[in-house]
Amino acid sequence: MRIVVQKFGGTSVANLECMRQVMAKNQKVLDQGAKLVVVLSAMAGETNRLLGMAKQWSTRPDPWEMDALVATGEQVSVALFAMLLKDHGIRARSVLGHQAEILTDCSAGRARILGINTERLMELLEKHDVLVVAGFQGCDIRQRITTLGRGGSDTSAVAMAAALHADLCEIFTDVDGVYTTDPNICPKARKINRITYDEMLEMASMGAKVLQIRSVQFAKKYSVPVHVRSTFSDEPGTIVTKEEEGMEEALVSSIAYDKDQARVTLMDVYDEPGVAATIFAPISDADIVVDMIVQNPSREGRTDMTFTVPRGDLDGTIRILERMKTEIGAPAVVSDAHVSKVSIIGVGMRNHSGVAAMAFTALKNESINILMISTSEIKISILLDEKYTELAVRTLHEAFGLDKAATPTHCEQT
């Protein structure tokens, strides 16, 4: 049995006309003799509407009831779409997360998929040509409805494709692929034909909203080929796949950016064993993700410790640090919420030197000051003043010739 998984986001199922376009995409696959698993998000704006209702009804909404509430958005989408398919003579059935037996852990609002009952799904596919599955949701061992977090329908789709050994997982959205950078701030951004899982992971971690980061992790782990493309066009999009011969020829594939950043500096902390653990353990316990970390050279047993956190977590981080200032010997905590991170990404960086020098020279020529730097095997991240974000992105995009690349890329914001 040949199986294709297709996922459609909120803008793709926003109304009846949009759903008819989705059905046309489905029909092309059915005409090729394949079975289809169609994973749908809630209609555009519906999840926010439900969240708003919860806040009207409760000052502190119970997280489990919140999951039960917001999961209804996807239930509406799959039921309406299944009706549409049936009216056009297609053997279809809607399937909710618990009916598909998508087992998750017990984390309300951000559950992780533990397993999927593929036997159950295969039985349903024997009887139906299309299964319309509610994305974003599952069920834990206590039979509670769980949700997978924002963008969770991407993860639902890739997990389905992995479990069913699907031939392809197509992620349909309102953009036509992955670009060398955000086209909204760089008109010369170009679409990439193929990108590696690792590059896509780096872009997702930077806040590029083409794919949810956990969906890319699933795709890489189970070698699921993912095709990111537009619902509103028949043009091919971007294939996210394992690294192949020739993919390292391009030195840099994309320039990504993230404005959701804040910088924190602890002044004159004790420079001795255990201080870093004392600082970062309670931050971790508060589920705050620390990204870039820089420690200055020691001077008379003291040092400055600087790191970045998501901007929304800045206040919580400051509260934690203020409580422990005396313990770590820090006379002051200094913060800056007006910074952003710009990253240069590419698997070709593994085998080429000089990328950092090229980047730093390009930024110097535009008088852009670098506040912090971090590197990985295929990424160089630079922290800078937020007001220089767009200029830095355009400067680096041009410096690495991405506007002229024969084989393009993307970092869009869905």
TORKOL-4160 file (C-alpha; in steps of 0.2 Angstrom, whole numbers, padded with zeros to 4 digits, m for minus):
414
<pt num="1" X="0000" Y="0000" Z="0000"/>
<pt num="2" X="0007" Y="0017" Z="m0005"/>
<pt num="3" X="0004" Y="0030" Z="0008"/>
<pt num="4" X="0006" Y="0049" Z="0007"/>
<pt num="5" X="0004" Y="0061" Z="0022"/>
<pt num="6" X="m0002" Y="0078" Z="0019"/>
<pt num="7" X="m0003" Y="0092" Z="0032"/>
<pt num="8" X="m0013" Y="0108" Z="0030"/>
<pt num="9" X="m0011" Y="0123" Z="0041"/>
<pt num="10" X="m0025" Y="0135" Z="0048"/>
<pt num="11" X="m0024" Y="0147" Z="0033"/>
<pt num="12" X="m0026" Y="0132" Z="0021"/>
<pt num="13" X="m0043" Y="0127" Z="0029"/>
<pt num="14" X="m0049" Y="0144" Z="0034"/>
<pt num="15" X="m0065" Y="0142" Z="0024"/>
<pt num="16" X="m0075" Y="0132" Z="0012"/>
<pt num="17" X="m0066" Y="0139" Z="m0003"/>
<pt num="18" X="m0049" Y="0135" Z="0005"/>
<pt num="19" X="m0055" Y="0117" Z="0009"/>
<pt num="20" X="m0060" Y="0115" Z="m0009"/>
<pt num="21" X="m0042" Y="0119" Z="m0014"/>
<pt num="22" X="m0036" Y="0106" Z="m0001"/>
<pt num="23" X="m0047" Y="0093" Z="m0009"/>
<pt num="24" X="m0040" Y="0096" Z="m0026"/>
<pt num="25" X="m0022" Y="0093" Z="m0019"/>
<pt num="26" X="m0029" Y="0077" Z="m0011"/>
<pt num="27" X="m0037" Y="0071" Z="m0028"/>
<pt num="28" X="m0020" Y="0072" Z="m0037"/>
<pt num="29" X="m0013" Y="0060" Z="m0025"/>
<pt num="30" X="m0028" Y="0048" Z="m0025"/>
<pt num="31" X="m0027" Y="0048" Z="m0044"/>
<pt num="32" X="m0010" Y="0040" Z="m0043"/>
<pt num="33" X="m0017" Y="0026" Z="m0033"/>
<pt num="34" X="m0010" Y="0031" Z="m0016"/>
<pt num="35" X="m0019" Y="0031" Z="0001"/>
<pt num="36" X="m0020" Y="0047" Z="0010"/>
<pt num="37" X="m0018" Y="0053" Z="0028"/>
<pt num="38" X="m0023" Y="0071" Z="0029"/>
<pt num="39" X="m0018" Y="0080" Z="0045"/>
<pt num="40" X="m0027" Y="0097" Z="0048"/>
<pt num="41" X="m0025" Y="0111" Z="0059"/>
<pt num="42" X="m0039" Y="0122" Z="0067"/>
<pt num="43" X="m0046" Y="0135" Z="0055"/>
<pt num="44" X="m0035" Y="0151" Z="0055"/>
<pt num="45" X="m0039" Y="0161" Z="0071"/>
<pt num="46" X="m0049" Y="0148" Z="0079"/>
<pt num="47" X="m0036" Y="0143" Z="0092"/>
<pt num="48" X="m0034" Y="0161" Z="0098"/>
<pt num="49" X="m0052" Y="0163" Z="0099"/>
<pt num="50" X="m0054" Y="0148" Z="0110"/>
<pt num="51" X="m0039" Y="0154" Z="0121"/>
<pt num="52" X="m0048" Y="0170" Z="0123"/>
<pt num="53" X="m0064" Y="0162" Z="0128"/>
<pt num="54" X="m0054" Y="0152" Z="0142"/>
<pt num="55" X="m0048" Y="0168" Z="0149"/>
<pt num="56" X="m0065" Y="0175" Z="0150"/>
<pt num="57" X="m0072" Y="0160" Z="0159"/>
<pt num="58" X="m0057" Y="0158" Z="0171"/>
<pt num="59" X="m0044" Y="0168" Z="0179"/>
<pt num="60" X="m0032" Y="0153" Z="0180"/>
<pt num="61" X="m0038" Y="0140" Z="0167"/>
<pt num="62" X="m0035" Y="0122" Z="0171"/>
<pt num="63" X="m0021" Y="0116" Z="0159"/>
<pt num="64" X="m0030" Y="0100" Z="0156"/>
<pt num="65" X="m0047" Y="0108" Z="0152"/>
<pt num="66" X="m0037" Y="0120" Z="0141"/>
<pt num="67" X="m0031" Y="0106" Z="0131"/>
<pt num="68" X="m0049" Y="0099" Z="0130"/>
<pt num="69" X="m0055" Y="0116" Z="0124"/>
<pt num="70" X="m0042" Y="0120" Z="0111"/>
<pt num="71" X="m0042" Y="0103" Z="0103"/>
<pt num="72" X="m0060" Y="0106" Z="0097"/>
<pt num="73" X="m0053" Y="0118" Z="0084"/>
<pt num="74" X="m0045" Y="0103" Z="0075"/>
<pt num="75" X="m0061" Y="0093" Z="0078"/>
<pt num="76" X="m0071" Y="0105" Z="0068"/>
<pt num="77" X="m0059" Y="0106" Z="0054"/>
<pt num="78" X="m0058" Y="0087" Z="0051"/>
<pt num="79" X="m0077" Y="0084" Z="0053"/>
<pt num="80" X="m0081" Y="0098" Z="0040"/>
<pt num="81" X="m0067" Y="0092" Z="0028"/>
<pt num="82" X="m0073" Y="0074" Z="0029"/>
<pt num="83" X="m0091" Y="0079" Z="0025"/>
<pt num="84" X="m0084" Y="0089" Z="0010"/>
<pt num="85" X="m0074" Y="0073" Z="0004"/>
<pt num="86" X="m0089" Y="0062" Z="0006"/>
<pt num="87" X="m0100" Y="0073" Z="m0004"/>
<pt num="88" X="m0088" Y="0071" Z="m0018"/>
<pt num="89" X="m0088" Y="0052" Z="m0018"/>
<pt num="90" X="m0072" Y="0050" Z="m0009"/>
<pt num="91" X="m0071" Y="0036" Z="0004"/>
<pt num="92" X="m0066" Y="0047" Z="0019"/>
<pt num="93" X="m0067" Y="0047" Z="0038"/>
<pt num="94" X="m0062" Y="0059" Z="0051"/>
<pt num="95" X="m0051" Y="0053" Z="0065"/>
<pt num="96" X="m0047" Y="0062" Z="0082"/>
<pt num="97" X="m0030" Y="0060" Z="0091"/>
<pt num="98" X="m0037" Y="0048" Z="0104"/>
<pt num="99" X="m0046" Y="0038" Z="0090"/>
<pt num="100" X="m0029" Y="0037" Z="0080"/>
<pt num="101" X="m0022" Y="0031" Z="0097"/>
<pt num="102" X="m0008" Y="0044" Z="0097"/>
<pt num="103" X="m0001" Y="0041" Z="0114"/>
<pt num="104" X="0008" Y="0056" Z="0122"/>
<pt num="105" X="0016" Y="0059" Z="0139"/>
<pt num="106" X="0007" Y="0068" Z="0152"/>
<pt num="107" X="0012" Y="0086" Z="0149"/>
<pt num="108" X="m0003" Y="0098" Z="0147"/>
<pt num="109" X="m0001" Y="0110" Z="0133"/>
<pt num="110" X="0016" Y="0103" Z="0127"/>
<pt num="111" X="0015" Y="0084" Z="0126"/>
<pt num="112" X="0027" Y="0073" Z="0117"/>
<pt num="113" X="0022" Y="0059" Z="0106"/>
<pt num="114" X="0027" Y="0042" Z="0113"/>
<pt num="115" X="0019" Y="0031" Z="0100"/>
<pt num="116" X="0005" Y="0028" Z="0087"/>
<pt num="117" X="m0005" Y="0013" Z="0085"/>
<pt num="118" X="m0001" Y="0009" Z="0067"/>
<pt num="119" X="m0011" Y="m0007" Z="0067"/>
<pt num="120" X="m0027" Y="0003" Z="0070"/>
<pt num="121" X="m0023" Y="0016" Z="0056"/>
<pt num="122" X="m0019" Y="0002" Z="0044"/>
<pt num="123" X="m0036" Y="m0006" Z="0047"/>
<pt num="124" X="m0044" Y="0011" Z="0044"/>
<pt num="125" X="m0034" Y="0014" Z="0028"/>
<pt num="126" X="m0040" Y="m0003" Z="0021"/>
<pt num="127" X="m0058" Y="0003" Z="0023"/>
<pt num="128" X="m0055" Y="0021" Z="0017"/>
<pt num="129" X="m0045" Y="0031" Z="0004"/>
<pt num="130" X="m0043" Y="0046" Z="0015"/>
<pt num="131" X="m0041" Y="0047" Z="0034"/>
<pt num="132" X="m0043" Y="0065" Z="0040"/>
<pt num="133" X="m0033" Y="0066" Z="0056"/>
<pt num="134" X="m0034" Y="0080" Z="0069"/>
<pt num="135" X="m0017" Y="0087" Z="0071"/>
<pt num="136" X="m0010" Y="0095" Z="0087"/>
<pt num="137" X="m0018" Y="0082" Z="0098"/>
<pt num="138" X="m0016" Y="0065" Z="0106"/>
<pt num="139" X="m0021" Y="0056" Z="0122"/>
<pt num="140" X="m0011" Y="0051" Z="0138"/>
<pt num="141" X="m0011" Y="0035" Z="0147"/>
<pt num="142" X="m0025" Y="0042" Z="0159"/>
<pt num="143" X="m0036" Y="0045" Z="0143"/>
<pt num="144" X="m0034" Y="0064" Z="0145"/>
<pt num="145" X="m0034" Y="0074" Z="0129"/>
<pt num="146" X="m0017" Y="0082" Z="0126"/>
<pt num="147" X="m0010" Y="0095" Z="0114"/>
<pt num="148" X="0007" Y="0096" Z="0107"/>
<pt num="149" X="0010" Y="0115" Z="0108"/>
<pt num="150" X="0010" Y="0128" Z="0094"/>
<pt num="151" X="0014" Y="0121" Z="0077"/>
<pt num="152" X="0010" Y="0104" Z="0084"/>
<pt num="153" X="0001" Y="0098" Z="0068"/>
<pt num="154" X="0018" Y="0098" Z="0059"/>
<pt num="155" X="0024" Y="0085" Z="0072"/>
<pt num="156" X="0008" Y="0075" Z="0071"/>
<pt num="157" X="0010" Y="0074" Z="0052"/>
<pt num="158" X="0028" Y="0069" Z="0052"/>
<pt num="159" X="0025" Y="0056" Z="0066"/>
<pt num="160" X="0011" Y="0049" Z="0056"/>
<pt num="161" X="0022" Y="0047" Z="0041"/>
<pt num="162" X="0036" Y="0039" Z="0051"/>
<pt num="163" X="0024" Y="0027" Z="0060"/>
<pt num="164" X="0016" Y="0022" Z="0043"/>
<pt num="165" X="0032" Y="0022" Z="0033"/>
<pt num="166" X="0024" Y="0034" Z="0021"/>
<pt num="167" X="0032" Y="0037" Z="0004"/>
<pt num="168" X="0031" Y="0056" Z="0007"/>
<pt num="169" X="0025" Y="0069" Z="0020"/>
<pt num="170" X="0019" Y="0085" Z="0012"/>
<pt num="171" X="0018" Y="0101" Z="0023"/>
<pt num="172" X="0006" Y="0113" Z="0014"/>
<pt num="173" X="0006" Y="0131" Z="0020"/>
<pt num="174" X="0004" Y="0149" Z="0014"/>
<pt num="175" X="0022" Y="0150" Z="0008"/>
<pt num="176" X="0030" Y="0141" Z="m0007"/>
<pt num="177" X="0045" Y="0134" Z="0002"/>
<pt num="178" X="0060" Y="0137" Z="0012"/>
<pt num="179" X="0070" Y="0153" Z="0008"/>
<pt num="180" X="0088" Y="0159" Z="0010"/>
<pt num="181" X="0081" Y="0172" Z="0022"/>
<pt num="182" X="0065" Y="0181" Z="0027"/>
<pt num="183" X="0058" Y="0188" Z="0010"/>
<pt num="184" X="0049" Y="0201" Z="0020"/>
<pt num="185" X="0065" Y="0210" Z="0025"/>
<pt num="186" X="0076" Y="0204" Z="0010"/>
<pt num="187" X="0067" Y="0205" Z="m0007"/>
<pt num="188" X="0082" Y="0195" Z="m0015"/>
<pt num="189" X="0079" Y="0180" Z="m0004"/>
<pt num="190" X="0077" Y="0164" Z="m0015"/>
<pt num="191" X="0068" Y="0148" Z="m0012"/>
<pt num="192" X="0079" Y="0133" Z="m0008"/>
<pt num="193" X="0076" Y="0117" Z="m0018"/>
<pt num="194" X="0083" Y="0105" Z="m0005"/>
<pt num="195" X="0089" Y="0107" Z="0013"/>
<pt num="196" X="0096" Y="0095" Z="0025"/>
<pt num="197" X="0088" Y="0090" Z="0041"/>
<pt num="198" X="0102" Y="0098" Z="0051"/>
<pt num="199" X="0100" Y="0115" Z="0042"/>
<pt num="200" X="0082" Y="0115" Z="0045"/>
<pt num="201" X="0084" Y="0111" Z="0063"/>
<pt num="202" X="0095" Y="0126" Z="0065"/>
<pt num="203" X="0083" Y="0137" Z="0056"/>
<pt num="204" X="0068" Y="0131" Z="0066"/>
<pt num="205" X="0078" Y="0134" Z="0082"/>
<pt num="206" X="0081" Y="0152" Z="0077"/>
<pt num="207" X="0062" Y="0155" Z="0076"/>
<pt num="208" X="0059" Y="0152" Z="0057"/>
<pt num="209" X="0041" Y="0146" Z="0057"/>
<pt num="210" X="0041" Y="0135" Z="0042"/>
<pt num="211" X="0041" Y="0119" Z="0052"/>
<pt num="212" X="0040" Y="0116" Z="0071"/>
<pt num="213" X="0057" Y="0110" Z="0077"/>
<pt num="214" X="0050" Y="0094" Z="0084"/>
<pt num="215" X="0043" Y="0089" Z="0067"/>
<pt num="216" X="0061" Y="0091" Z="0060"/>
<pt num="217" X="0068" Y="0081" Z="0074"/>
<pt num="218" X="0055" Y="0067" Z="0070"/>
<pt num="219" X="0059" Y="0068" Z="0051"/>
<pt num="220" X="0078" Y="0066" Z="0054"/>
<pt num="221" X="0076" Y="0052" Z="0067"/>
<pt num="222" X="0065" Y="0042" Z="0055"/>
<pt num="223" X="0072" Y="0048" Z="0038"/>
<pt num="224" X="0055" Y="0055" Z="0033"/>
<pt num="225" X="0057" Y="0065" Z="0017"/>
<pt num="226" X="0047" Y="0081" Z="0020"/>
<pt num="227" X="0041" Y="0093" Z="0006"/>
<pt num="228" X="0036" Y="0110" Z="0011"/>
<pt num="229" X="0025" Y="0119" Z="m0002"/>
<pt num="230" X="0011" Y="0131" Z="m0005"/>
<pt num="231" X="m0008" Y="0126" Z="m0004"/>
<pt num="232" X="m0012" Y="0139" Z="m0016"/>
<pt num="233" X="0001" Y="0135" Z="m0030"/>
<pt num="234" X="0006" Y="0119" Z="m0039"/>
<pt num="235" X="0024" Y="0124" Z="m0040"/>
<pt num="236" X="0037" Y="0112" Z="m0031"/>
<pt num="237" X="0043" Y="0118" Z="m0014"/>
<pt num="238" X="0058" Y="0113" Z="m0003"/>
<pt num="239" X="0062" Y="0095" Z="0001"/>
<pt num="240" X="0069" Y="0093" Z="0018"/>
<pt num="241" X="0080" Y="0077" Z="0018"/>
<pt num="242" X="0096" Y="0069" Z="0023"/>
<pt num="243" X="0112" Y="0075" Z="0018"/>
<pt num="244" X="0117" Y="0070" Z="0000"/>
<pt num="245" X="0132" Y="0072" Z="m0011"/>
<pt num="246" X="0134" Y="0089" Z="m0017"/>
<pt num="247" X="0124" Y="0098" Z="m0003"/>
<pt num="248" X="0140" Y="0104" Z="0005"/>
<pt num="249" X="0146" Y="0113" Z="m0011"/>
<pt num="250" X="0136" Y="0128" Z="m0005"/>
<pt num="251" X="0146" Y="0137" Z="0009"/>
<pt num="252" X="0131" Y="0145" Z="0017"/>
<pt num="253" X="0113" Y="0140" Z="0014"/>
<pt num="254" X="0103" Y="0153" Z="0024"/>
<pt num="255" X="0103" Y="0168" Z="0035"/>
<pt num="256" X="0091" Y="0166" Z="0050"/>
<pt num="257" X="0086" Y="0179" Z="0063"/>
<pt num="258" X="0077" Y="0179" Z="0080"/>
<pt num="259" X="0071" Y="0195" Z="0089"/>
<pt num="260" X="0064" Y="0185" Z="0103"/>
<pt num="261" X="0080" Y="0187" Z="0113"/>
<pt num="262" X="0086" Y="0196" Z="0129"/>
<pt num="263" X="0103" Y="0197" Z="0137"/>
<pt num="264" X="0107" Y="0196" Z="0155"/>
<pt num="265" X="0124" Y="0199" Z="0164"/>
<pt num="266" X="0128" Y="0195" Z="0181"/>
<pt num="267" X="0142" Y="0207" Z="0187"/>
<pt num="268" X="0157" Y="0201" Z="0197"/>
<pt num="269" X="0151" Y="0184" Z="0202"/>
<pt num="270" X="0163" Y="0172" Z="0212"/>
<pt num="271" X="0175" Y="0164" Z="0199"/>
<pt num="272" X="0175" Y="0147" Z="0208"/>
<pt num="273" X="0168" Y="0129" Z="0205"/>
<pt num="274" X="0150" Y="0127" Z="0206"/>
<pt num="275" X="0144" Y="0145" Z="0203"/>
<pt num="276" X="0138" Y="0141" Z="0185"/>
<pt num="277" X="0128" Y="0127" Z="0192"/>
<pt num="278" X="0121" Y="0138" Z="0206"/>
<pt num="279" X="0116" Y="0151" Z="0192"/>
<pt num="280" X="0108" Y="0140" Z="0179"/>
<pt num="281" X="0100" Y="0125" Z="0189"/>
<pt num="282" X="0086" Y="0136" Z="0195"/>
<pt num="283" X="0084" Y="0144" Z="0178"/>
<pt num="284" X="0082" Y="0127" Z="0170"/>
<pt num="285" X="0070" Y="0121" Z="0184"/>
<pt num="286" X="0059" Y="0136" Z="0179"/>
<pt num="287" X="0059" Y="0129" Z="0161"/>
<pt num="288" X="0068" Y="0144" Z="0154"/>
<pt num="289" X="0080" Y="0140" Z="0140"/>
<pt num="290" X="0097" Y="0148" Z="0140"/>
<pt num="291" X="0106" Y="0150" Z="0124"/>
<pt num="292" X="0122" Y="0160" Z="0121"/>
<pt num="293" X="0134" Y="0160" Z="0137"/>
<pt num="294" X="0150" Y="0170" Z="0139"/>
<pt num="295" X="0161" Y="0171" Z="0154"/>
<pt num="296" X="0174" Y="0185" Z="0155"/>
<pt num="297" X="0192" Y="0181" Z="0161"/>
<pt num="298" X="0194" Y="0180" Z="0179"/>
<pt num="299" X="0200" Y="0196" Z="0189"/>
<pt num="300" X="0205" Y="0194" Z="0207"/>
<pt num="301" X="0193" Y="0179" Z="0209"/>
<pt num="302" X="0178" Y="0188" Z="0201"/>
<pt num="303" X="0171" Y="0187" Z="0183"/>
<pt num="304" X="0156" Y="0193" Z="0173"/>
<pt num="305" X="0143" Y="0180" Z="0167"/>
<pt num="306" X="0132" Y="0185" Z="0152"/>
<pt num="307" X="0119" Y="0174" Z="0143"/>
<pt num="308" X="0103" Y="0175" Z="0133"/>
<pt num="309" X="0085" Y="0169" Z="0136"/>
<pt num="310" X="0069" Y="0171" Z="0127"/>
<pt num="311" X="0063" Y="0189" Z="0129"/>
<pt num="312" X="0046" Y="0183" Z="0137"/>
<pt num="313" X="0057" Y="0174" Z="0151"/>
<pt num="314" X="0067" Y="0189" Z="0155"/>
<pt num="315" X="0057" Y="0195" Z="0170"/>
<pt num="316" X="0056" Y="0177" Z="0177"/>
<pt num="317" X="0075" Y="0175" Z="0175"/>
<pt num="318" X="0078" Y="0192" Z="0184"/>
<pt num="319" X="0068" Y="0187" Z="0199"/>
<pt num="320" X="0077" Y="0171" Z="0200"/>
<pt num="321" X="0094" Y="0179" Z="0200"/>
<pt num="322" X="0089" Y="0193" Z="0212"/>
<pt num="323" X="0085" Y="0179" Z="0225"/>
<pt num="324" X="0103" Y="0172" Z="0223"/>
<pt num="325" X="0114" Y="0187" Z="0221"/>
<pt num="326" X="0121" Y="0186" Z="0238"/>
<pt num="327" X="0125" Y="0168" Z="0236"/>
<pt num="328" X="0135" Y="0170" Z="0220"/>
<pt num="329" X="0143" Y="0187" Z="0225"/>
<pt num="330" X="0135" Y="0197" Z="0211"/>
<pt num="331" X="0132" Y="0215" Z="0216"/>
<pt num="332" X="0121" Y="0219" Z="0201"/>
<pt num="333" X="0111" Y="0210" Z="0187"/>
<pt num="334" X="0110" Y="0220" Z="0171"/>
<pt num="335" X="0098" Y="0216" Z="0157"/>
<pt num="336" X="0094" Y="0221" Z="0139"/>
<pt num="337" X="0078" Y="0216" Z="0130"/>
<pt num="338" X="0082" Y="0225" Z="0114"/>
<pt num="339" X="0094" Y="0213" Z="0106"/>
<pt num="340" X="0092" Y="0200" Z="0092"/>
<pt num="341" X="0101" Y="0185" Z="0086"/>
<pt num="342" X="0107" Y="0183" Z="0067"/>
<pt num="343" X="0113" Y="0166" Z="0062"/>
<pt num="344" X="0123" Y="0160" Z="0047"/>
<pt num="345" X="0118" Y="0142" Z="0043"/>
<pt num="346" X="0125" Y="0129" Z="0031"/>
<pt num="347" X="0132" Y="0111" Z="0031"/>
<pt num="348" X="0146" Y="0117" Z="0019"/>
<pt num="349" X="0154" Y="0126" Z="0034"/>
<pt num="350" X="0160" Y="0110" Z="0040"/>
<pt num="351" X="0174" Y="0109" Z="0027"/>
<pt num="352" X="0177" Y="0127" Z="0024"/>
<pt num="353" X="0186" Y="0140" Z="0034"/>
<pt num="354" X="0184" Y="0159" Z="0034"/>
<pt num="355" X="0165" Y="0160" Z="0036"/>
<pt num="356" X="0167" Y="0169" Z="0052"/>
<pt num="357" X="0179" Y="0181" Z="0045"/>
<pt num="358" X="0168" Y="0185" Z="0030"/>
<pt num="359" X="0153" Y="0188" Z="0042"/>
<pt num="360" X="0163" Y="0199" Z="0054"/>
<pt num="361" X="0170" Y="0209" Z="0040"/>
<pt num="362" X="0153" Y="0212" Z="0031"/>
<pt num="363" X="0146" Y="0218" Z="0048"/>
<pt num="364" X="0161" Y="0229" Z="0052"/>
<pt num="365" X="0159" Y="0238" Z="0035"/>
<pt num="366" X="0141" Y="0242" Z="0040"/>
<pt num="367" X="0146" Y="0248" Z="0057"/>
<pt num="368" X="0136" Y="0235" Z="0066"/>
<pt num="369" X="0143" Y="0230" Z="0083"/>
<pt num="370" X="0144" Y="0212" Z="0088"/>
<pt num="371" X="0138" Y="0209" Z="0106"/>
<pt num="372" X="0140" Y="0190" Z="0108"/>
<pt num="373" X="0145" Y="0175" Z="0097"/>
<pt num="374" X="0142" Y="0157" Z="0098"/>
<pt num="375" X="0146" Y="0143" Z="0085"/>
<pt num="376" X="0141" Y="0125" Z="0081"/>
<pt num="377" X="0147" Y="0114" Z="0067"/>
<pt num="378" X="0135" Y="0121" Z="0054"/>
<pt num="379" X="0130" Y="0138" Z="0062"/>
<pt num="380" X="0138" Y="0155" Z="0068"/>
<pt num="381" X="0126" Y="0165" Z="0079"/>
<pt num="382" X="0129" Y="0184" Z="0082"/>
<pt num="383" X="0120" Y="0194" Z="0095"/>
<pt num="384" X="0117" Y="0212" Z="0090"/>
<pt num="385" X="0107" Y="0227" Z="0094"/>
<pt num="386" X="0089" Y="0224" Z="0088"/>
<pt num="387" X="0088" Y="0240" Z="0078"/>
<pt num="388" X="0102" Y="0232" Z="0066"/>
<pt num="389" X="0093" Y="0216" Z="0063"/>
<pt num="390" X="0086" Y="0219" Z="0046"/>
<pt num="391" X="0102" Y="0228" Z="0040"/>
<pt num="392" X="0113" Y="0213" Z="0046"/>
<pt num="393" X="0102" Y="0200" Z="0038"/>
<pt num="394" X="0103" Y="0209" Z="0021"/>
<pt num="395" X="0121" Y="0212" Z="0023"/>
<pt num="396" X="0126" Y="0194" Z="0027"/>
<pt num="397" X="0114" Y="0188" Z="0013"/>
<pt num="398" X="0123" Y="0198" Z="0000"/>
<pt num="399" X="0140" Y="0194" Z="0008"/>
<pt num="400" X="0138" Y="0176" Z="0005"/>
<pt num="401" X="0130" Y="0178" Z="m0012"/>
<pt num="402" X="0114" Y="0170" Z="m0008"/>
<pt num="403" X="0104" Y="0182" Z="m0019"/>
<pt num="404" X="0114" Y="0174" Z="m0034"/>
<pt num="405" X="0114" Y="0156" Z="m0028"/>
<pt num="406" X="0110" Y="0144" Z="m0042"/>
<pt num="407" X="0102" Y="0132" Z="m0029"/>
<pt num="408" X="0092" Y="0143" Z="m0017"/>
<pt num="409" X="0085" Y="0142" Z="0002"/>
<pt num="410" X="0072" Y="0149" Z="0016"/>
<pt num="411" X="0069" Y="0156" Z="0033"/>
<pt num="412" X="0051" Y="0162" Z="0032"/>
<pt num="413" X="0038" Y="0166" Z="0045"/>
<pt num="414" X="0022" Y="0157" Z="0043"/>
